[in-house]
Amino acid sequence: MRLLIISGLSGSGKSVALHMLEDLDYYTLDNIPARLLPTLINQLQDIGDAKFDRIAIGLDTRPAPHDVTETSRLVGQLRQRGDGCEVLFLQASTEVLLKRYSETRRKHPLSSEGRGLKEAILFERQLLTPICDLADVVIDTSRMSVHELRVAVRERLATSDDGRMSILFQSFGYKHGIPGDADFVFDARALPNPYWVSGLRGQTGKDQPVIEYLQRHPPVNRFIDDIATFLDHWIPEIQRSNRSYLTVAIGCTGGQHRSVYVTETLAEHFRGHGRRVLVRHSELPDSLHAGRYAPSPGTPLPPKGRHAGAAPCGQVRRFGPAAFTLLLRMRSRRSLCAWQLRQQISAHHG
């Protein structure tokens, strides 16, 4: 049995993740108190039904401190027994969560006891820190659309059982902030900047003129070689600690040129060494490169289940926080057809 525990901050997209996992043939359960997890897991294992071979459980949205402790203890026990237990943790910045809640006008699960919305968000973030620390995968949804979150969940968790580590290389711009889900962060701002070269400013690190410009500078090649050498040495050590996922972030000023080129070059290097590699460019507009998540060659497109959303891969319409929170608000209306969803999101998006 493969068990996936879903936790995270309220409003960060846990229901969207569970819907995606259901489309990936997981048996999904939501809002389960941590104290019921041992009994539930034992019962499902005893049944022996094949439909329970892959289970995704969303934890209670109103956890008490002892629930967090119980979850940490249970995950440790399952891992020691050799059971396939993984933890997915979703988070977002406080500012984004405030905006999502203000747009949906929903009450935060922990906003009672005299706490305002911001205090409830900060309290929950601190409360769930132990679960975040033991998570196998952390996804920051602050700048993701619904579609991008679905693709991120599919790419990171719909893995084969061949034992290979899933490595995500992610480019970003420092002026937009460091990704909150990165395991390693490398700063490419000391490299020559194509932004200041005539004719290259409007291009990206995936365009040939920018690639040729950066390849001509020895410091760029040394920077890439140093990162590759570092990761080649430490990835086996990380795998020996039972880690199955790794996120490597490369940043430059705007996230358009240097970080994109370095990310693509590193991804090509590790694919050539038989690694399972994913690529994400945080700052590239979808009008130039279809979608932010670029899977490895040959990776299938997302399934077209009843939660698959409105647009196919490569034809993604960008939705802001209003559309994201609209889908969260409608999580209980699971019979909503795709046409109704498109109409309501389009109206909300303006």
C-alpha positions as CSV (number, residue, x, y, z in Angstrom):
1,M,0.0,0.0,0.0
2,R,1.2,3.5,-0.9
3,L,0.1,6.0,1.7
4,L,0.2,9.8,1.0
5,I,-0.7,12.2,3.8
6,I,-1.7,15.7,2.6
7,S,-1.3,18.6,5.0
8,G,-0.7,22.3,4.7
9,L,-2.0,25.8,5.3
10,S,-5.7,26.4,4.9
11,G,-6.3,28.1,1.6
12,S,-3.1,26.7,0.0
13,G,-4.9,24.2,-2.3
14,K,-5.2,20.9,-0.4
15,S,-8.5,20.1,-2.0
16,V,-7.2,20.8,-5.5
17,A,-4.3,18.4,-4.7
18,L,-6.7,15.7,-3.5
19,H,-8.8,16.0,-6.6
20,M,-5.8,15.6,-8.8
21,L,-4.7,12.5,-6.8
22,E,-8.2,11.1,-7.2
23,D,-7.8,11.4,-11.0
24,L,-4.5,9.5,-10.6
25,D,-6.5,6.6,-9.1
26,Y,-5.7,7.3,-5.5
27,Y,-8.5,6.4,-3.0
28,T,-8.9,9.8,-1.3
29,L,-10.1,10.8,2.2
30,D,-10.3,14.4,3.4
31,N,-10.4,16.1,6.8
32,I,-9.4,13.1,8.9
33,P,-8.4,13.8,12.5
34,A,-4.8,12.6,13.2
35,R,-5.9,10.4,16.1
36,L,-8.0,8.3,13.8
37,L,-5.1,7.6,11.3
38,P,-3.7,4.5,13.0
39,T,-7.1,2.7,13.2
40,L,-8.0,3.8,9.6
41,I,-4.7,2.6,8.1
42,N,-4.9,-0.7,9.9
43,Q,-8.5,-1.3,8.8
44,L,-7.7,-0.5,5.1
45,Q,-4.6,-2.8,5.2
46,D,-6.7,-5.7,6.7
47,I,-9.4,-5.4,4.0
48,G,-6.9,-6.3,1.3
49,D,-8.9,-4.6,-1.5
50,A,-6.8,-3.5,-4.5
51,K,-8.6,-0.1,-4.6
52,F,-6.8,0.7,-1.3
53,D,-3.3,0.1,-2.8
54,R,-2.9,3.9,-3.3
55,I,-4.4,6.1,-0.5
56,A,-4.3,9.9,-0.1
57,I,-5.5,11.3,3.2
58,G,-6.1,15.0,3.9
59,L,-5.6,15.9,7.5
60,D,-8.1,17.8,9.7
61,T,-8.1,21.5,9.0
62,R,-8.5,22.3,12.7
63,P,-5.5,20.4,14.2
64,A,-4.7,20.7,17.9
65,P,-1.0,20.6,19.1
66,H,-1.4,16.9,20.2
67,D,-2.7,16.1,16.6
68,V,0.5,17.4,15.1
69,T,2.6,15.4,17.5
70,E,0.5,12.3,16.8
71,T,1.0,12.8,13.1
72,S,4.8,13.1,13.4
73,R,4.9,10.0,15.6
74,L,2.8,8.0,13.2
75,V,4.7,8.9,10.1
76,G,8.0,8.0,11.9
77,Q,6.5,4.6,12.8
78,L,5.3,3.8,9.3
79,R,8.6,4.7,7.8
80,Q,10.5,2.6,10.3
81,R,8.2,-0.4,9.4
82,G,9.1,0.1,5.8
83,D,5.6,1.1,4.7
84,G,5.3,3.5,1.8
85,C,4.3,6.6,3.7
86,E,4.9,10.0,2.1
87,V,3.9,13.5,3.2
88,L,2.9,16.3,0.9
89,F,2.8,19.8,2.5
90,L,1.2,22.8,0.7
91,Q,1.9,26.4,1.7
92,A,1.6,29.9,0.5
93,S,2.8,33.4,1.6
94,T,0.7,35.1,4.3
95,E,-0.1,38.0,1.8
96,V,-1.5,35.5,-0.8
97,L,-3.5,33.7,1.8
98,L,-5.0,37.0,3.2
99,K,-6.0,37.9,-0.4
100,R,-7.6,34.5,-1.1
101,Y,-9.6,34.6,2.1
102,S,-10.7,38.2,1.6
103,E,-11.9,37.3,-1.9
104,T,-13.9,34.2,-0.9
105,R,-15.1,35.8,2.4
106,R,-14.7,32.4,4.1
107,K,-13.8,32.0,7.7
108,H,-10.3,30.6,8.5
109,P,-10.6,27.3,10.5
110,L,-8.5,28.7,13.3
111,S,-9.8,32.3,13.4
112,S,-11.9,31.6,16.6
113,E,-10.7,32.3,20.1
114,G,-10.3,36.0,19.4
115,R,-7.8,35.6,16.5
116,G,-8.1,37.8,13.5
117,L,-7.5,36.4,10.0
118,K,-3.8,37.3,9.9
119,E,-3.2,36.0,13.4
120,A,-4.9,32.7,12.5
121,I,-2.7,32.2,9.4
122,L,0.5,32.9,11.4
123,F,-0.7,30.6,14.2
124,E,-1.4,27.8,11.8
125,R,1.9,28.2,10.1
126,Q,3.7,27.9,13.4
127,L,1.5,25.0,14.5
128,L,2.2,22.9,11.4
129,T,5.9,23.5,11.2
130,P,6.8,20.0,12.5
131,I,4.7,18.4,9.7
132,C,6.3,20.7,7.1
133,D,9.8,19.7,8.4
134,L,9.1,16.0,7.9
135,A,7.4,16.4,4.5
136,D,8.8,14.6,1.5
137,V,7.4,17.2,-0.9
138,V,6.7,20.9,-0.1
139,I,4.8,22.9,-2.8
140,D,4.5,26.7,-2.5
141,T,1.3,27.7,-4.3
142,S,1.7,31.5,-3.8
143,R,2.2,32.1,-7.5
144,M,0.5,29.1,-9.0
145,S,-2.7,28.8,-10.9
146,V,-5.1,25.9,-10.3
147,H,-3.8,24.2,-13.4
148,E,-0.2,24.6,-12.4
149,L,-0.9,23.2,-9.0
150,R,-2.5,20.1,-10.6
151,V,0.4,19.6,-12.9
152,A,2.9,20.1,-10.0
153,V,1.1,17.4,-8.0
154,R,1.0,15.0,-10.9
155,E,4.6,15.6,-11.9
156,R,6.0,15.2,-8.3
157,L,3.8,12.4,-7.1
158,A,2.7,10.3,-10.1
159,T,6.1,8.5,-9.9
160,S,7.0,5.1,-11.0
161,D,8.2,2.5,-8.6
162,D,11.7,2.2,-10.1
163,G,13.3,3.9,-7.0
164,R,14.7,6.9,-8.9
165,M,14.7,10.2,-7.1
166,S,12.5,13.0,-8.6
167,I,14.6,16.1,-9.1
168,L,12.9,19.4,-9.8
169,F,15.1,22.2,-11.3
170,Q,13.4,25.6,-10.9
171,S,14.5,29.0,-12.1
172,F,13.3,32.2,-10.4
173,G,13.9,35.9,-10.1
174,Y,15.2,37.3,-6.8
175,K,13.1,40.4,-7.3
176,H,10.0,38.2,-6.9
177,G,11.4,36.3,-3.9
178,I,13.1,32.9,-3.3
179,P,10.8,29.9,-3.7
180,G,9.6,28.6,-0.4
181,D,9.8,24.9,-1.4
182,A,13.5,24.8,-2.5
183,D,16.0,22.4,-0.9
184,F,19.0,24.0,-2.5
185,V,19.3,27.6,-3.8
186,F,22.1,28.8,-6.1
187,D,22.6,32.5,-7.0
188,A,23.5,33.2,-10.7
189,R,23.5,37.0,-10.4
190,A,27.3,37.2,-10.6
191,L,27.2,35.8,-14.1
192,P,27.2,38.1,-17.2
193,N,23.7,39.4,-17.8
194,P,22.2,39.2,-21.3
195,Y,19.6,41.8,-20.2
196,W,22.1,44.6,-20.9
197,V,23.0,43.3,-24.4
198,S,21.3,44.9,-27.3
199,G,18.7,42.5,-28.9
200,L,18.7,40.0,-26.0
201,R,16.6,41.8,-23.4
202,G,13.3,40.6,-24.8
203,Q,14.5,37.0,-25.1
204,T,14.9,34.3,-22.5
205,G,17.4,31.7,-21.6
206,K,15.7,29.2,-23.8
207,D,16.4,31.3,-27.0
208,Q,19.4,30.4,-29.1
209,P,21.0,33.9,-29.1
210,V,21.0,34.1,-25.3
211,I,22.3,30.5,-25.1
212,E,25.2,31.4,-27.4
213,Y,26.0,34.5,-25.5
214,L,26.2,32.7,-22.1
215,Q,28.1,29.8,-23.6
216,R,30.9,32.2,-24.6
217,H,31.6,33.2,-21.0
218,P,33.8,30.7,-19.0
219,P,32.4,31.8,-15.6
220,V,29.0,30.5,-16.7
221,N,30.4,27.1,-17.6
222,R,32.3,26.9,-14.3
223,F,29.2,27.8,-12.4
224,I,27.2,25.0,-14.0
225,D,30.0,22.5,-13.6
226,D,30.4,23.4,-9.9
227,I,26.7,22.9,-9.2
228,A,26.6,19.6,-11.2
229,T,29.7,18.3,-9.3
230,F,28.1,19.3,-5.9
231,L,24.8,17.5,-6.7
232,D,26.5,14.5,-8.2
233,H,28.2,14.0,-4.9
234,W,25.3,14.7,-2.6
235,I,22.3,13.2,-4.3
236,P,23.4,9.6,-3.4
237,E,23.8,10.7,0.2
238,I,20.3,12.3,0.2
239,Q,18.8,9.1,-1.3
240,R,20.4,7.0,1.4
241,S,18.3,9.1,3.9
242,N,15.2,7.8,2.2
243,R,14.4,11.0,0.3
244,S,12.6,10.6,-3.0
245,Y,12.2,14.2,-4.0
246,L,14.7,17.1,-4.4
247,T,14.1,20.7,-5.5
248,V,17.0,22.8,-6.8
249,A,16.3,26.5,-7.4
250,I,18.5,28.7,-9.6
251,G,18.0,32.5,-9.3
252,C,19.0,35.6,-11.2
253,T,17.6,39.1,-11.0
254,G,14.5,38.8,-13.1
255,G,14.4,35.0,-13.7
256,Q,14.4,35.4,-17.5
257,H,17.9,34.8,-18.8
258,R,20.8,33.4,-16.7
259,S,18.7,31.2,-14.3
260,V,16.7,29.8,-17.1
261,Y,19.8,28.8,-19.1
262,V,21.5,27.3,-16.1
263,T,18.4,25.4,-15.1
264,E,17.9,23.9,-18.6
265,T,21.6,23.0,-18.9
266,L,21.6,21.2,-15.5
267,A,18.4,19.4,-16.3
268,E,19.9,18.1,-19.5
269,H,23.0,17.0,-17.7
270,F,21.1,14.9,-15.1
271,R,18.7,13.5,-17.7
272,G,21.8,12.2,-19.5
273,H,22.8,10.5,-16.3
274,G,19.5,8.6,-16.0
275,R,17.9,10.8,-13.4
276,R,14.2,11.6,-13.3
277,V,14.1,15.3,-14.0
278,L,11.4,18.0,-13.9
279,V,11.8,21.7,-14.9
280,R,9.9,24.7,-13.8
281,H,10.5,28.3,-14.9
282,S,8.7,30.6,-12.4
283,E,9.0,33.8,-14.3
284,L,8.5,32.8,-17.9
285,P,5.2,34.1,-19.2
286,D,2.9,31.4,-20.7
287,S,2.6,33.3,-23.9
288,L,6.3,32.5,-24.6
289,H,6.6,29.0,-23.1
290,A,3.4,27.0,-22.7
291,G,3.0,26.3,-19.0
292,R,5.4,26.8,-16.2
293,Y,6.0,23.1,-15.6
294,A,8.1,21.4,-18.2
295,P,8.0,17.6,-17.7
296,S,10.7,15.3,-19.0
297,P,10.4,14.2,-22.6
298,G,7.8,11.5,-23.0
299,T,5.9,12.4,-19.8
300,P,2.1,11.9,-20.5
301,L,-0.3,14.8,-20.2
302,P,-2.6,15.2,-17.2
303,P,-5.6,12.9,-17.2
304,K,-8.9,14.4,-18.2
305,G,-10.9,13.4,-15.1
306,R,-13.9,15.3,-13.8
307,H,-11.6,17.7,-11.9
308,A,-9.3,18.3,-14.9
309,G,-10.2,22.0,-15.3
310,A,-11.0,24.1,-18.3
311,A,-7.9,24.2,-20.4
312,P,-5.6,21.5,-21.9
313,C,-1.9,21.6,-21.3
314,G,-0.3,24.2,-23.6
315,Q,-3.4,26.3,-23.7
316,V,-3.4,27.5,-20.2
317,R,-5.3,30.7,-19.3
318,R,-3.7,32.5,-16.4
319,F,-6.0,32.8,-13.3
320,G,-5.3,35.0,-10.4
321,P,-6.0,34.3,-6.7
322,A,-9.7,35.1,-7.2
323,A,-10.1,32.1,-9.5
324,F,-7.9,29.9,-7.3
325,T,-10.0,30.6,-4.2
326,L,-13.2,30.2,-6.2
327,L,-12.3,26.6,-6.9
328,L,-11.4,26.1,-3.3
329,R,-14.7,27.4,-2.2
330,M,-16.5,25.0,-4.5
331,R,-14.7,22.0,-3.3
332,S,-17.8,20.4,-1.8
333,R,-19.7,20.8,-5.1
334,R,-18.0,17.9,-6.7
335,S,-20.8,17.3,-9.2
336,L,-20.1,20.7,-10.9
337,C,-19.6,20.1,-14.6
338,A,-16.6,21.5,-16.5
339,W,-18.8,24.0,-18.4
340,Q,-20.2,25.5,-15.2
341,L,-16.7,25.7,-13.7
342,R,-15.4,27.6,-16.8
343,Q,-18.3,30.0,-16.7
344,Q,-17.9,30.8,-13.0
345,I,-14.1,31.2,-13.2
346,S,-14.4,33.4,-16.3
347,A,-17.0,35.6,-14.6
348,H,-14.8,35.9,-11.4
349,H,-11.7,36.5,-13.5
350,G,-13.4,39.3,-15.4
